């Protein structure tokens, strides 16, 4: 996703104009959200999101940047079926992921390695912020957590502390059918902005 910053708001607006605002309850059901008089409400990237034909608010503040684009794309592309979690899969297993694999590894996974210890220490707080859950029992790593940056987008982060033999590491896996709810390039960006949010939350 590489539009110029002054185009972000236009892209968000254009995406929102393509939604059927005459069926608010149906839209809310498809997005795994709840409808109210002002629009549709759900958690997005650890914040309260209000989606309406007038725009996107995150915790009451207008969101017209990259995260706003991702939320509007989720609203456009999200399939009506429930989201599956296990078996989780690597980003490279998503269709058409090859052009984005390097950026994903750098911006989503490597970006967390310097913060691995703090993320592990605060994993319960991260889980609470993202409406997360415990990982499947067979997941590797020193710690792991399942997060929902968007209601039907499920990520599993595996975190490894560094020691004298191995550096710290982080792996981000996707729910089994993530591509049904967002295109692959947008899923790469969801990983990046989720990781950015995690670093901000631990204050590292």
Protein Blocks (a to p, Z undefined) as FASTA:
>chain_A
ZZdfklmmmmmmmmmmmpcfklmmlmmmmnopaddfklccddeehiacdddfkbcceehi
acfbfklmmmmmmmmmmcfbdcdfbdcddfklpghklmmmmmmmmmmmmmmmmmmmmmmm
mmmmmmmmnopacddfkbgcjbdcdddfbfklccddddddddfkbccdddddddfklmmm
bcfklmmmmmmmmmmmmmmmnoZZ
